[in-house]
Amino acid sequence: MFVNLIPVFGALLAVALVGEPFRLDNAAALALVLSGIFTAERLSTRQQVA
């Protein structure tokens, strides 16, 4: 699961360490990545239970 979080950590570290501006398109991209991870994790737990 942590491999999927690399874009999230990359964006957050770019803002924190390099001073990159955090814009609306960055927030939308992070929301898409996090929702994809959430969906994939939720579907995998449902398949393991069934």
SEFIZA-3560 file (N, C-alpha, C; in Angstrom, 3 decimals):
REM SEFIZA-3560
<numar><xx>0.813</xx><yy>-1.184</yy><zz>0.000</zz><atom>N</atom></numar>
<numar><xx>0.000</xx><yy>0.000</yy><zz>0.000</zz><atom>CA</atom></numar>
<numar><xx>0.863</xx><yy>1.257</yy><zz>0.000</zz><atom>C</atom></numar>
<numar><xx>2.013</xx><yy>1.216</yy><zz>0.629</zz><atom>N</atom></numar>
<numar><xx>2.820</xx><yy>2.423</yy><zz>0.728</zz><atom>CA</atom></numar>
<numar><xx>3.401</xx><yy>2.844</yy><zz>-0.614</zz><atom>C</atom></numar>
<numar><xx>3.542</xx><yy>1.928</yy><zz>-1.540</zz><atom>N</atom></numar>
<numar><xx>4.041</xx><yy>2.283</yy><zz>-2.872</zz><atom>CA</atom></numar>
<numar><xx>3.055</xx><yy>3.215</yy><zz>-3.567</zz><atom>C</atom></numar>
<numar><xx>1.768</xx><yy>3.012</yy><zz>-3.320</zz><atom>N</atom></numar>
<numar><xx>0.754</xx><yy>3.858</yy><zz>-3.929</zz><atom>CA</atom></numar>
<numar><xx>0.737</xx><yy>5.264</yy><zz>-3.350</zz><atom>C</atom></numar>
<numar><xx>1.347</xx><yy>5.449</yy><zz>-2.196</zz><atom>N</atom></numar>
<numar><xx>1.370</xx><yy>6.765</yy><zz>-1.562</zz><atom>CA</atom></numar>
<numar><xx>2.562</xx><yy>7.620</yy><zz>-1.982</zz><atom>C</atom></numar>
<numar><xx>3.421</xx><yy>7.118</yy><zz>-2.846</zz><atom>N</atom></numar>
<numar><xx>4.596</xx><yy>7.871</yy><zz>-3.279</zz><atom>CA</atom></numar>
<numar><xx>4.222</xx><yy>9.221</yy><zz>-3.901</zz><atom>C</atom></numar>
<numar><xx>3.202</xx><yy>9.310</yy><zz>-4.776</zz><atom>N</atom></numar>
<numar><xx>2.843</xx><yy>10.637</yy><zz>-5.300</zz><atom>CA</atom></numar>
<numar><xx>2.368</xx><yy>11.600</yy><zz>-4.216</zz><atom>C</atom></numar>
<numar><xx>1.689</xx><yy>11.086</yy><zz>-3.210</zz><atom>N</atom></numar>
<numar><xx>1.204</xx><yy>11.937</yy><zz>-2.122</zz><atom>CA</atom></numar>
<numar><xx>2.387</xx><yy>12.484</yy><zz>-1.332</zz><atom>C</atom></numar>
<numar><xx>3.302</xx><yy>11.591</yy><zz>-0.935</zz><atom>N</atom></numar>
<numar><xx>4.477</xx><yy>12.040</yy><zz>-0.190</zz><atom>CA</atom></numar>
<numar><xx>5.347</xx><yy>12.966</yy><zz>-1.027</zz><atom>C</atom></numar>
<numar><xx>5.461</xx><yy>12.675</yy><zz>-2.303</zz><atom>N</atom></numar>
<numar><xx>6.255</xx><yy>13.535</yy><zz>-3.188</zz><atom>CA</atom></numar>
<numar><xx>5.699</xx><yy>14.940</yy><zz>-3.259</zz><atom>C</atom></numar>
<numar><xx>4.392</xx><yy>15.063</yy><zz>-3.392</zz><atom>N</atom></numar>
<numar><xx>3.771</xx><yy>16.388</yy><zz>-3.463</zz><atom>CA</atom></numar>
<numar><xx>3.906</xx><yy>17.133</yy><zz>-2.137</zz><atom>C</atom></numar>
<numar><xx>3.673</xx><yy>16.424</yy><zz>-1.031</zz><atom>N</atom></numar>
<numar><xx>3.772</xx><yy>17.079</yy><zz>0.273</zz><atom>CA</atom></numar>
<numar><xx>5.204</xx><yy>17.501</yy><zz>0.600</zz><atom>C</atom></numar>
<numar><xx>6.162</xx><yy>16.658</yy><zz>0.256</zz><atom>N</atom></numar>
<numar><xx>7.562</xx><yy>17.021</yy><zz>0.503</zz><atom>CA</atom></numar>
<numar><xx>8.023</xx><yy>18.156</yy><zz>-0.413</zz><atom>C</atom></numar>
<numar><xx>7.504</xx><yy>18.203</yy><zz>-1.636</zz><atom>N</atom></numar>
<numar><xx>7.855</xx><yy>19.304</yy><zz>-2.533</zz><atom>CA</atom></numar>
<numar><xx>7.363</xx><yy>20.631</yy><zz>-1.968</zz><atom>C</atom></numar>
<numar><xx>6.192</xx><yy>20.614</yy><zz>-1.366</zz><atom>N</atom></numar>
<numar><xx>5.663</xx><yy>21.838</yy><zz>-0.757</zz><atom>CA</atom></numar>
<numar><xx>6.474</xx><yy>22.196</yy><zz>0.485</zz><atom>C</atom></numar>
<numar><xx>6.754</xx><yy>21.194</yy><zz>1.319</zz><atom>N</atom></numar>
<numar><xx>7.421</xx><yy>21.446</yy><zz>2.597</zz><atom>CA</atom></numar>
<numar><xx>8.901</xx><yy>21.781</yy><zz>2.448</zz><atom>C</atom></numar>
<numar><xx>9.602</xx><yy>21.048</yy><zz>1.593</zz><atom>N</atom></numar>
<numar><xx>11.058</xx><yy>21.201</yy><zz>1.523</zz><atom>CA</atom></numar>
<numar><xx>11.527</xx><yy>22.182</yy><zz>0.460</zz><atom>C</atom></numar>
<numar><xx>10.869</xx><yy>22.164</yy><zz>-0.685</zz><atom>N</atom></numar>
<numar><xx>11.345</xx><yy>22.968</yy><zz>-1.809</zz><atom>CA</atom></numar>
<numar><xx>10.580</xx><yy>24.286</yy><zz>-1.925</zz><atom>C</atom></numar>
<numar><xx>9.396</xx><yy>24.341</yy><zz>-1.318</zz><atom>N</atom></numar>
<numar><xx>8.610</xx><yy>25.560</yy><zz>-1.384</zz><atom>CA</atom></numar>
<numar><xx>7.741</xx><yy>25.668</yy><zz>-2.625</zz><atom>C</atom></numar>
<numar><xx>7.425</xx><yy>24.530</yy><zz>-3.219</zz><atom>N</atom></numar>
<numar><xx>6.543</xx><yy>24.532</yy><zz>-4.387</zz><atom>CA</atom></numar>
<numar><xx>5.158</xx><yy>25.035</yy><zz>-3.978</zz><atom>C</atom></numar>
<numar><xx>4.500</xx><yy>25.773</yy><zz>-4.848</zz><atom>N</atom></numar>
<numar><xx>3.133</xx><yy>26.203</yy><zz>-4.511</zz><atom>CA</atom></numar>
<numar><xx>2.161</xx><yy>25.038</yy><zz>-4.602</zz><atom>C</atom></numar>
<numar><xx>1.227</xx><yy>24.985</yy><zz>-3.678</zz><atom>N</atom></numar>
<numar><xx>0.204</xx><yy>23.934</yy><zz>-3.667</zz><atom>CA</atom></numar>
<numar><xx>-1.062</xx><yy>24.544</yy><zz>-4.238</zz><atom>C</atom></numar>
<numar><xx>-1.404</xx><yy>24.123</yy><zz>-5.452</zz><atom>N</atom></numar>
<numar><xx>-2.533</xx><yy>24.718</yy><zz>-6.162</zz><atom>CA</atom></numar>
<numar><xx>-3.729</xx><yy>23.775</yy><zz>-6.154</zz><atom>C</atom></numar>
<numar><xx>-4.810</xx><yy>24.246</yy><zz>-6.729</zz><atom>N</atom></numar>
<numar><xx>-6.049</xx><yy>23.477</yy><zz>-6.767</zz><atom>CA</atom></numar>
<numar><xx>-5.897</xx><yy>22.202</yy><zz>-7.583</zz><atom>C</atom></numar>
<numar><xx>-5.143</xx><yy>22.235</yy><zz>-8.671</zz><atom>N</atom></numar>
<numar><xx>-4.960</xx><yy>21.025</yy><zz>-9.470</zz><atom>CA</atom></numar>
<numar><xx>-4.145</xx><yy>19.978</yy><zz>-8.713</zz><atom>C</atom></numar>
<numar><xx>-3.224</xx><yy>20.409</yy><zz>-7.875</zz><atom>N</atom></numar>
<numar><xx>-2.489</xx><yy>19.466</yy><zz>-7.036</zz><atom>CA</atom></numar>
<numar><xx>-3.407</xx><yy>18.812</yy><zz>-6.016</zz><atom>C</atom></numar>
<numar><xx>-4.292</xx><yy>19.587</yy><zz>-5.433</zz><atom>N</atom></numar>
<numar><xx>-5.236</xx><yy>19.044</yy><zz>-4.463</zz><atom>CA</atom></numar>
<numar><xx>-6.181</xx><yy>18.054</yy><zz>-5.133</zz><atom>C</atom></numar>
<numar><xx>-6.625</xx><yy>18.364</yy><zz>-6.347</zz><atom>N</atom></numar>
<numar><xx>-7.519</xx><yy>17.456</yy><zz>-7.070</zz><atom>CA</atom></numar>
<numar><xx>-6.800</xx><yy>16.154</yy><zz>-7.408</zz><atom>C</atom></numar>
<numar><xx>-5.542</xx><yy>16.249</yy><zz>-7.822</zz><atom>N</atom></numar>
<numar><xx>-4.779</xx><yy>15.043</yy><zz>-8.149</zz><atom>CA</atom></numar>
<numar><xx>-4.567</xx><yy>14.180</yy><zz>-6.910</zz><atom>C</atom></numar>
<numar><xx>-4.238</xx><yy>14.803</yy><zz>-5.783</zz><atom>N</atom></numar>
<numar><xx>-4.060</xx><yy>14.040</yy><zz>-4.548</zz><atom>CA</atom></numar>
<numar><xx>-5.369</xx><yy>13.396</yy><zz>-4.102</zz><atom>C</atom></numar>
<numar><xx>-6.479</xx><yy>14.099</yy><zz>-4.285</zz><atom>N</atom></numar>
<numar><xx>-7.771</xx><yy>13.518</yy><zz>-3.933</zz><atom>CA</atom></numar>
<numar><xx>-8.083</xx><yy>12.307</yy><zz>-4.800</zz><atom>C</atom></numar>
<numar><xx>-7.745</xx><yy>12.369</yy><zz>-6.082</zz><atom>N</atom></numar>
<numar><xx>-7.964</xx><yy>11.225</yy><zz>-6.968</zz><atom>CA</atom></numar>
<numar><xx>-7.094</xx><yy>10.035</yy><zz>-6.568</zz><atom>C</atom></numar>
<numar><xx>-5.842</xx><yy>10.295</yy><zz>-6.247</zz><atom>N</atom></numar>
<numar><xx>-4.939</xx><yy>9.219</yy><zz>-5.837</zz><atom>CA</atom></numar>
<numar><xx>-5.435</xx><yy>8.574</yy><zz>-4.546</zz><atom>C</atom></numar>
<numar><xx>-5.794</xx><yy>9.396</yy><zz>-3.564</zz><atom>N</atom></numar>
<numar><xx>-6.256</xx><yy>8.853</yy><zz>-2.285</zz><atom>CA</atom></numar>
<numar><xx>-7.579</xx><yy>8.117</yy><zz>-2.416</zz><atom>C</atom></numar>
<numar><xx>-8.474</xx><yy>8.613</yy><zz>-3.263</zz><atom>N</atom></numar>
<numar><xx>-9.739</xx><yy>7.900</yy><zz>-3.461</zz><atom>CA</atom></numar>
<numar><xx>-9.521</xx><yy>6.575</yy><zz>-4.185</zz><atom>C</atom></numar>
<numar><xx>-8.566</xx><yy>6.527</yy><zz>-5.102</zz><atom>N</atom></numar>
<numar><xx>-8.231</xx><yy>5.272</yy><zz>-5.767</zz><atom>CA</atom></numar>
<numar><xx>-7.637</xx><yy>4.261</yy><zz>-4.810</zz><atom>C</atom></numar>
<numar><xx>-6.766</xx><yy>4.701</yy><zz>-3.927</zz><atom>N</atom></numar>
<numar><xx>-6.186</xx><yy>3.806</yy><zz>-2.926</zz><atom>CA</atom></numar>
<numar><xx>-7.269</xx><yy>3.304</yy><zz>-1.987</zz><atom>C</atom></numar>
<numar><xx>-8.142</xx><yy>4.208</yy><zz>-1.545</zz><atom>N</atom></numar>
<numar><xx>-9.234</xx><yy>3.817</yy><zz>-0.650</zz><atom>CA</atom></numar>
<numar><xx>-10.146</xx><yy>2.792</yy><zz>-1.310</zz><atom>C</atom></numar>
<numar><xx>-10.488</xx><yy>3.021</yy><zz>-2.568</zz><atom>N</atom></numar>
<numar><xx>-11.367</xx><yy>2.101</yy><zz>-3.289</zz><atom>CA</atom></numar>
<numar><xx>-10.710</xx><yy>0.741</yy><zz>-3.464</zz><atom>C</atom></numar>
<numar><xx>-9.449</xx><yy>0.726</yy><zz>-3.845</zz><atom>N</atom></numar>
<numar><xx>-8.744</xx><yy>-0.539</yy><zz>-4.049</zz><atom>CA</atom></numar>
<numar><xx>-8.618</xx><yy>-1.319</yy><zz>-2.739</zz><atom>C</atom></numar>
<numar><xx>-8.324</xx><yy>-0.632</yy><zz>-1.658</zz><atom>N</atom></numar>
<numar><xx>-8.200</xx><yy>-1.308</yy><zz>-0.365</zz><atom>CA</atom></numar>
<numar><xx>-9.548</xx><yy>-1.828</yy><zz>0.109</zz><atom>C</atom></numar>
<numar><xx>-10.581</xx><yy>-1.073</yy><zz>-0.116</zz><atom>N</atom></numar>
<numar><xx>-11.913</xx><yy>-1.502</yy><zz>0.317</zz><atom>CA</atom></numar>
<numar><xx>-12.391</xx><yy>-2.714</yy><zz>-0.483</zz><atom>C</atom></numar>
<numar><xx>-12.131</xx><yy>-2.713</yy><zz>-1.779</zz><atom>N</atom></numar>
<numar><xx>-12.530</xx><yy>-3.852</yy><zz>-2.599</zz><atom>CA</atom></numar>
<numar><xx>-11.724</xx><yy>-5.095</yy><zz>-2.258</zz><atom>C</atom></numar>
<numar><xx>-10.458</xx><yy>-4.929</yy><zz>-1.918</zz><atom>N</atom></numar>
<numar><xx>-9.640</xx><yy>-6.099</yy><zz>-1.596</zz><atom>CA</atom></numar>
<numar><xx>-10.074</xx><yy>-6.720</yy><zz>-0.271</zz><atom>C</atom></numar>
<numar><xx>-10.508</xx><yy>-5.923</yy><zz>0.683</zz><atom>N</atom></numar>
<numar><xx>-10.969</xx><yy>-6.498</yy><zz>1.958</zz><atom>CA</atom></numar>
<numar><xx>-12.315</xx><yy>-7.178</yy><zz>1.778</zz><atom>C</atom></numar>
<numar><xx>-13.152</xx><yy>-6.688</yy><zz>0.898</zz><atom>N</atom></numar>
<numar><xx>-14.431</xx><yy>-7.346</yy><zz>0.648</zz><atom>CA</atom></numar>
<numar><xx>-14.225</xx><yy>-8.697</yy><zz>-0.018</zz><atom>C</atom></numar>
<numar><xx>-13.263</xx><yy>-8.795</yy><zz>-0.913</zz><atom>N</atom></numar>
<numar><xx>-13.010</xx><yy>-10.056</yy><zz>-1.591</zz><atom>CA</atom></numar>
<numar><xx>-12.407</xx><yy>-11.076</yy><zz>-0.642</zz><atom>C</atom></numar>
<numar><xx>-11.601</xx><yy>-10.641</yy><zz>0.329</zz><atom>N</atom></numar>
<numar><xx>-11.002</xx><yy>-11.560</yy><zz>1.280</zz><atom>CA</atom></numar>
<numar><xx>-12.039</xx><yy>-12.120</yy><zz>2.244</zz><atom>C</atom></numar>
<numar><xx>-13.046</xx><yy>-11.325</yy><zz>2.587</zz><atom>N</atom></numar>
<numar><xx>-14.083</xx><yy>-11.764</yy><zz>3.515</zz><atom>CA</atom></numar>
<numar><xx>-15.002</xx><yy>-12.787</yy><zz>2.855</zz><atom>C</atom></numar>
<numar><xx>-15.326</xx><yy>-12.563</yy><zz>1.584</zz><atom>N</atom></numar>
<numar><xx>-16.281</xx><yy>-13.439</yy><zz>0.889</zz><atom>CA</atom></numar>
<numar><xx>-15.717</xx><yy>-14.787</yy><zz>0.551</zz><atom>C</atom></numar>
//
